[in-house]
Amino acid sequence: MRHPLAALTAGILLAALPVLRASDEPRTALSQGPAAASSSRIERIVRAPQTVTGPIPIGVEADVYCSGYLGDPAEVFPGAVVSAEKEKNQTFFMQGDIVYLDIGERDGVQAGMEFTIVRPQQTVNKWGSDIEVVGRVYLTPARLRVICAQERSAIAEISYGCADTQIGDFVIPFEPVPVPLVRRTQVATMCDVPNGKVIGHIVETRDAVTPVGTDSVVFLDLGEADGLNPGDFLTVYRPSGRAEGVRTILGEASILTTRARTAVAIITSMSDTMGVGDAVELK
C-alpha cells in the first residue's frame, strides 16, 4: 500500500510538470528570436527585387487609333465625306451617324469595308529649323464601315469615334494597329551619361497641348528610318543651359506608331512637365 505522503508528493510533481514545460517554451522561443529576426533581415536585404515577368500594354486602343499621325505635308487621299444623312440638322457627326462618300464600286469599295477618317492640320518644322518641314499633323477622329456602295458613291456608318466627323474630312483604308506590348526598363537618372543612340525631339503635341505629362501623346521627328519601332522606350530630357554635359531627366515615352521619319509616342512617366523642343533619346 502506497504511503499517503508519497502519493501527495507525486501528485504535486505531476501537476507542476506541465507548468514547468510551458515555462520552458518561451525561453526556447526567446533564445531563437534574435537569430531568426537577423536571418529574416538578411534575407530581405539580399533578395533580388521582383520584376514584371510578362509584357504589359502601353496605352489603350484609343491612344493608337485616335492620336493621329505626323505624315507627308501633301498626302493624297482616295476619297472624302461629301454629305450626310442628317446634314441639314447637324454640322458634326458622331458614332452611329450615316455619312456619304464620293467613292464607290468603281474605286473598289464594297459593303463591309472600313475606312479611317483623316483631317489635315498644321505643318510642323524640324526642331531648330524655320524652313525644314518634318511633316503635317493629321487627325484621325473616327472610323467608318460601308453599308452599301453604288458606282460612284457609298453610304457608311460611323462605327468608332473619339471625336466628331465633319463634311470635307478625307478617308483612307483602315489598317488594324495593335497596342504595343512592352517590358519596362530602368528609368534613366540625371547621372546617366548619353548612351550614344539616336536623339530627336518632341516637335508637336496632340491638340497642341502644352505642357504635357503622363499619358499625353506627342509627335517625334524620329521614325522607322532611325531604327524606331512600336514599343520602344525613349528618355525625355532637357539639356542644361549652363552646366556643360548635364541634362535634366523629365521622364520617359514609348512609341505607339511609326512612319518613315516620324513617330507618335505616349508619355509613360514623368518627373517634370515637358513640351515641344524637349529632347528624346532611344533607350
The 8 nearest C-alpha neighbors of each residue, nearest first, counted from 0:
[[1, 2, 3, 6, 5, 4, 7, 9],
 [2, 0, 3, 6, 5, 4, 7, 9],
 [1, 3, 5, 4, 6, 0, 7, 8],
 [4, 2, 6, 5, 7, 1, 8, 0],
 [5, 3, 7, 6, 2, 8, 1, 9],
 [6, 4, 8, 2, 7, 3, 9, 1],
 [5, 7, 3, 9, 4, 8, 10, 2],
 [8, 6, 4, 10, 5, 9, 3, 11],
 [7, 9, 5, 11, 10, 6, 4, 12],
 [10, 8, 12, 6, 11, 7, 5, 13],
 [11, 9, 7, 13, 8, 12, 14, 6],
 [10, 12, 14, 8, 9, 13, 15, 7],
 [13, 11, 15, 9, 14, 10, 16, 8],
 [14, 12, 10, 16, 15, 11, 9, 17],
 [13, 15, 11, 12, 16, 10, 17, 18],
 [14, 16, 12, 18, 13, 17, 11, 19],
 [15, 17, 19, 13, 18, 14, 20, 12],
 [18, 16, 20, 19, 15, 21, 14, 13],
 [19, 17, 21, 15, 16, 20, 22, 14],
 [18, 20, 22, 16, 17, 21, 23, 15],
 [21, 19, 17, 23, 22, 18, 16, 24],
 [22, 20, 18, 23, 24, 19, 17, 25],
 [21, 23, 19, 20, 24, 18, 25, 26],
 [22, 24, 20, 21, 26, 25, 19, 27],
 [23, 25, 27, 26, 21, 22, 28, 20],
 [26, 24, 28, 27, 23, 29, 22, 21],
 [25, 27, 29, 24, 23, 28, 30, 22],
 [26, 28, 24, 30, 25, 29, 31, 23],
 [29, 27, 25, 31, 30, 26, 32, 24],
 [30, 28, 32, 26, 31, 27, 25, 33],
 [29, 31, 27, 28, 32, 26, 33, 34],
 [32, 30, 28, 29, 34, 33, 35, 27],
 [31, 33, 29, 35, 34, 30, 28, 36],
 [34, 32, 36, 35, 31, 37, 30, 29],
 [33, 35, 37, 36, 32, 31, 38, 30],
 [34, 36, 38, 32, 37, 33, 31, 39],
 [37, 35, 39, 33, 38, 34, 32, 40],
 [36, 38, 34, 40, 39, 35, 33, 41],
 [37, 39, 35, 41, 36, 40, 34, 42],
 [38, 40, 36, 42, 37, 41, 35, 43],
 [41, 39, 37, 43, 42, 38, 36, 44],
 [42, 40, 44, 38, 43, 39, 37, 45],
 [41, 43, 39, 45, 44, 40, 46, 38],
 [44, 42, 40, 41, 46, 45, 39, 47],
 [43, 45, 41, 42, 46, 40, 47, 39],
 [44, 46, 42, 43, 41, 47, 40, 48],
 [47, 45, 43, 44, 42, 48, 41, 49],
 [46, 48, 45, 49, 44, 43, 50, 42],
 [49, 47, 46, 50, 45, 43, 44, 51],
 [48, 50, 47, 51, 52, 46, 43, 53],
 [51, 49, 52, 48, 183, 47, 53, 184],
 [50, 52, 53, 49, 182, 54, 183, 55],
 [53, 51, 50, 54, 182, 49, 55, 183],
 [52, 54, 51, 55, 182, 181, 50, 180],
 [55, 53, 181, 182, 180, 56, 52, 51],
 [54, 56, 180, 181, 182, 53, 57, 183],
 [57, 55, 180, 179, 58, 181, 178, 54],
 [58, 56, 179, 180, 178, 55, 59, 181],
 [57, 59, 62, 56, 178, 60, 265, 214],
 [58, 60, 62, 61, 178, 57, 63, 56],
 [59, 61, 63, 62, 178, 64, 58, 177],
 [60, 62, 64, 65, 63, 59, 161, 66],
 [63, 61, 59, 60, 66, 65, 64, 58],
 [64, 62, 60, 61, 65, 66, 255, 178],
 [63, 65, 61, 62, 66, 60, 139, 67],
 [66, 64, 61, 139, 62, 140, 67, 63],
 [67, 65, 62, 64, 63, 68, 139, 205],
 [68, 66, 138, 139, 137, 65, 64, 69],
 [67, 69, 137, 136, 70, 263, 66, 138],
 [68, 70, 136, 135, 134, 137, 261, 218],
 [71, 69, 134, 135, 68, 72, 136, 137],
 [70, 72, 134, 74, 73, 135, 69, 133],
 [73, 71, 135, 134, 74, 70, 122, 132],
 [74, 72, 71, 75, 135, 70, 134, 119],
 [73, 75, 71, 72, 76, 70, 119, 135],
 [74, 76, 73, 77, 78, 71, 169, 171],
 [77, 75, 78, 171, 169, 170, 74, 79],
 [78, 76, 171, 170, 75, 79, 102, 169],
 [77, 79, 170, 76, 102, 169, 101, 100],
 [78, 80, 169, 170, 168, 100, 101, 81],
 [79, 81, 100, 166, 167, 168, 99, 82],
 [82, 80, 166, 100, 167, 99, 79, 101],
 [81, 83, 99, 80, 98, 166, 86, 100],
 [84, 82, 98, 86, 99, 85, 97, 81],
 [83, 85, 97, 86, 98, 82, 99, 96],
 [86, 84, 88, 83, 87, 89, 97, 96],
 [85, 87, 83, 89, 88, 84, 82, 90],
 [88, 86, 85, 89, 90, 84, 83, 82],
 [87, 89, 85, 86, 90, 84, 91, 83],
 [90, 88, 86, 91, 87, 85, 92, 83],
 [89, 91, 86, 92, 165, 88, 166, 87],
 [92, 90, 165, 89, 163, 164, 93, 166],
 [93, 91, 164, 163, 96, 165, 90, 89],
 [92, 94, 163, 96, 95, 164, 160, 157],
 [93, 95, 157, 160, 158, 96, 159, 92],
 [94, 96, 157, 156, 158, 93, 97, 159],
 [95, 97, 94, 157, 93, 156, 92, 98],
 [98, 96, 156, 84, 155, 83, 157, 95],
 [99, 97, 83, 155, 84, 82, 154, 156],
 [98, 100, 154, 82, 83, 153, 80, 81],
 [101, 99, 80, 153, 152, 102, 81, 79],
 [100, 102, 152, 78, 79, 81, 151, 80],
 [103, 101, 152, 151, 100, 78, 106, 153],
 [104, 102, 152, 151, 150, 108, 153, 148],
 [103, 105, 150, 108, 107, 106, 149, 148],
 [104, 106, 150, 107, 103, 151, 108, 102],
 [107, 105, 104, 103, 108, 102, 151, 150],
 [106, 108, 104, 105, 109, 103, 102, 150],
 [107, 109, 104, 103, 106, 148, 112, 102],
 [110, 108, 148, 112, 111, 104, 107, 147],
 [109, 111, 147, 145, 146, 112, 148, 108],
 [110, 112, 145, 144, 146, 109, 113, 147],
 [113, 111, 145, 110, 144, 109, 114, 108],
 [114, 112, 144, 143, 173, 172, 145, 111],
 [115, 113, 172, 173, 143, 171, 142, 170],
 [114, 116, 142, 173, 171, 170, 172, 141],
 [115, 117, 170, 141, 139, 142, 169, 140],
 [118, 116, 139, 169, 138, 170, 168, 137],
 [117, 119, 138, 168, 137, 169, 120, 139],
 [120, 118, 137, 136, 138, 117, 121, 135],
 [119, 121, 136, 137, 135, 118, 122, 138],
 [122, 120, 135, 136, 123, 119, 137, 134],
 [123, 121, 135, 134, 136, 72, 124, 120],
 [124, 122, 134, 135, 132, 133, 121, 125],
 [125, 123, 132, 133, 131, 126, 128, 129],
 [124, 126, 133, 128, 132, 131, 127, 123],
 [125, 127, 128, 202, 124, 276, 200, 220],
 [126, 128, 125, 129, 124, 276, 131, 130],
 [129, 127, 125, 126, 130, 131, 124, 132],
 [128, 130, 131, 124, 127, 125, 132, 126],
 [129, 131, 128, 132, 124, 125, 127, 133],
 [132, 130, 124, 128, 125, 129, 133, 123],
 [133, 131, 124, 134, 125, 123, 130, 122],
 [132, 134, 125, 124, 123, 131, 220, 135],
 [135, 133, 70, 72, 71, 123, 69, 132],
 [134, 136, 122, 72, 69, 70, 121, 123],
 [135, 137, 69, 120, 121, 68, 122, 119],
 [138, 136, 119, 67, 68, 118, 120, 69],
 [137, 139, 67, 118, 117, 140, 119, 136],
 [140, 138, 67, 117, 116, 65, 141, 118],
 [139, 141, 162, 161, 65, 138, 160, 116],
 [142, 140, 160, 116, 159, 139, 161, 115],
 [141, 143, 115, 159, 114, 116, 158, 157],
 [144, 142, 157, 114, 158, 113, 156, 155],
 [145, 143, 113, 155, 156, 112, 111, 158],
 [144, 146, 155, 110, 111, 112, 147, 154],
 [147, 145, 110, 155, 154, 111, 144, 156],
 [146, 148, 110, 154, 145, 153, 109, 149],
 [149, 147, 153, 103, 109, 104, 152, 154],
 [150, 148, 152, 103, 151, 104, 153, 147],
 [149, 151, 104, 103, 105, 152, 148, 102],
 [152, 150, 103, 102, 149, 101, 104, 105],
 [153, 151, 103, 102, 101, 149, 100, 150],
 [152, 154, 148, 100, 103, 99, 149, 147],
 [153, 155, 99, 147, 146, 145, 98, 148],
 [156, 154, 145, 146, 144, 98, 97, 143],
 [155, 157, 97, 144, 143, 158, 96, 95],
 [158, 156, 143, 94, 95, 96, 159, 142],
 [157, 159, 143, 94, 156, 142, 144, 95],
 [160, 158, 142, 141, 94, 157, 143, 161],
 [159, 161, 141, 94, 162, 140, 93, 142],
 [160, 162, 140, 141, 65, 159, 163, 61],
 [163, 161, 140, 160, 141, 164, 93, 65],
 [162, 164, 93, 92, 91, 140, 165, 160],
 [165, 163, 92, 91, 93, 140, 141, 162],
 [166, 164, 91, 168, 167, 92, 163, 90],
 [165, 167, 80, 81, 168, 82, 164, 83],
 [166, 168, 80, 81, 165, 79, 169, 82],
 [167, 169, 118, 80, 166, 79, 165, 117],
 [170, 168, 79, 117, 116, 78, 80, 118],
 [169, 171, 116, 79, 78, 115, 117, 114],
 [170, 172, 115, 114, 173, 76, 77, 116],
 [173, 171, 114, 115, 113, 174, 170, 112],
 [172, 174, 114, 115, 113, 171, 175, 142],
 [173, 175, 176, 172, 115, 114, 113, 171],
 [176, 174, 177, 173, 64, 63, 178, 172],
 [175, 177, 174, 178, 63, 64, 256, 60],
 [178, 176, 179, 175, 60, 63, 180, 255],
 [177, 179, 60, 56, 59, 180, 57, 63],
 [180, 178, 230, 56, 57, 229, 177, 181],
 [181, 179, 56, 55, 54, 57, 230, 178],
 [182, 180, 54, 55, 230, 56, 183, 179],
 [181, 183, 54, 55, 184, 53, 180, 51],
 [184, 182, 181, 185, 51, 54, 55, 232],
 [183, 185, 186, 182, 232, 282, 187, 181],
 [184, 186, 187, 183, 188, 282, 182, 251],
 [185, 187, 184, 188, 251, 234, 250, 183],
 [188, 186, 191, 185, 234, 189, 248, 190],
 [189, 187, 190, 191, 248, 186, 247, 192],
 [188, 190, 191, 248, 247, 246, 187, 245],
 [189, 191, 188, 192, 187, 245, 246, 248],
 [192, 190, 188, 189, 187, 193, 194, 246],
 [191, 193, 194, 190, 189, 244, 245, 188],
 [194, 192, 195, 191, 196, 280, 244, 246],
 [193, 195, 196, 192, 282, 280, 191, 281],
 [194, 196, 193, 197, 198, 280, 192, 281],
 [197, 195, 194, 281, 198, 280, 282, 193],
 [196, 198, 281, 280, 195, 199, 225, 226],
 [199, 197, 280, 279, 196, 281, 278, 200],
 [200, 198, 279, 278, 220, 221, 280, 197],
 [201, 199, 278, 279, 277, 219, 276, 202],
 [200, 202, 219, 275, 276, 277, 218, 203],
 [201, 203, 275, 219, 200, 218, 276, 126],
 [204, 202, 218, 275, 201, 217, 207, 205],
 [205, 203, 217, 207, 208, 218, 216, 206],
 [204, 206, 207, 216, 217, 208, 66, 203],
 [205, 207, 208, 204, 203, 209, 138, 216],
 [208, 206, 204, 205, 209, 203, 217, 210],
 [209, 207, 206, 204, 210, 205, 211, 274],
 [210, 208, 211, 274, 207, 204, 275, 273],
 [209, 211, 274, 273, 272, 208, 212, 275],
 [212, 210, 209, 273, 272, 274, 215, 208],
 [211, 213, 272, 215, 269, 266, 214, 273],
 [212, 214, 266, 268, 267, 215, 269, 211],
 [215, 213, 266, 265, 267, 212, 216, 58],
 [216, 214, 266, 213, 212, 265, 211, 217],
 [215, 217, 265, 205, 264, 204, 266, 214],
 [218, 216, 204, 264, 205, 263, 203, 265],
 [217, 219, 263, 203, 201, 204, 262, 202],
 [218, 220, 201, 262, 221, 261, 202, 200],
 [219, 221, 261, 199, 200, 260, 202, 133],
 [222, 220, 261, 260, 219, 199, 225, 262],
 [223, 221, 260, 261, 259, 262, 225, 227],
 [222, 224, 259, 227, 226, 225, 258, 257],
 [223, 225, 222, 259, 226, 260, 227, 221],
 [226, 224, 223, 222, 227, 221, 197, 260],
 [225, 227, 223, 224, 228, 222, 197, 221],
 [228, 226, 223, 222, 225, 231, 229, 257],
 [227, 229, 231, 230, 223, 257, 226, 254],
 [230, 228, 254, 255, 256, 231, 179, 257],
 [229, 231, 254, 179, 181, 253, 228, 180],
 [232, 230, 254, 253, 229, 228, 227, 233],
 [233, 231, 253, 252, 282, 281, 230, 254],
 [232, 234, 281, 280, 282, 252, 251, 279],
 [233, 235, 251, 280, 279, 250, 236, 281],
 [236, 234, 279, 250, 251, 249, 278, 248],
 [235, 237, 248, 249, 278, 247, 277, 279],
 [236, 238, 247, 277, 246, 278, 239, 248],
 [239, 237, 246, 247, 245, 240, 236, 244],
 [240, 238, 246, 245, 241, 242, 237, 247],
 [239, 241, 238, 242, 243, 245, 237, 246],
 [240, 242, 239, 243, 245, 238, 244, 246],
 [243, 241, 239, 245, 240, 244, 246, 238],
 [242, 244, 245, 241, 239, 240, 238, 246],
 [243, 245, 242, 246, 239, 238, 192, 241],
 [246, 244, 239, 243, 242, 238, 247, 189],
 [245, 247, 238, 239, 237, 248, 236, 189],
 [246, 248, 237, 236, 189, 238, 249, 239],
 [247, 249, 236, 189, 250, 235, 246, 188],
 [250, 248, 236, 271, 270, 235, 269, 247],
 [251, 249, 269, 268, 235, 270, 248, 234],
 [250, 252, 234, 268, 235, 267, 233, 266],
 [253, 251, 266, 233, 267, 265, 232, 264],
 [252, 254, 232, 264, 265, 231, 230, 233],
 [253, 255, 264, 229, 230, 231, 256, 263],
 [256, 254, 229, 264, 263, 63, 230, 253],
 [257, 255, 263, 229, 262, 254, 258, 264],
 [258, 256, 262, 222, 223, 261, 263, 228],
 [257, 259, 261, 222, 260, 262, 223, 256],
 [258, 260, 223, 222, 224, 261, 257, 221],
 [261, 259, 222, 221, 258, 224, 223, 220],
 [262, 260, 222, 221, 220, 258, 219, 259],
 [263, 261, 257, 222, 219, 256, 218, 258],
 [262, 264, 218, 256, 255, 217, 254, 219],
 [265, 263, 254, 255, 253, 217, 216, 252],
 [264, 266, 216, 252, 253, 215, 214, 267],
 [267, 265, 252, 213, 214, 215, 268, 251],
 [266, 268, 252, 213, 251, 214, 265, 253],
 [269, 267, 250, 251, 213, 266, 252, 270],
 [270, 268, 250, 271, 249, 213, 212, 251],
 [269, 271, 249, 250, 272, 268, 248, 212],
 [272, 270, 249, 269, 273, 250, 212, 248],
 [273, 271, 212, 211, 210, 249, 269, 270],
 [274, 272, 211, 210, 212, 271, 277, 249],
 [273, 275, 210, 211, 209, 277, 276, 201],
 [276, 274, 201, 202, 203, 277, 204, 273],
 [275, 277, 201, 200, 202, 274, 278, 126],
 [276, 278, 237, 200, 275, 201, 274, 236],
 [277, 279, 200, 236, 235, 199, 237, 276],
 [280, 278, 235, 199, 234, 200, 198, 233],
 [279, 281, 198, 234, 233, 197, 282, 199],
 [280, 282, 233, 197, 196, 232, 234, 198],
 [281, 233, 232, 280, 234, 196, 231, 194]]
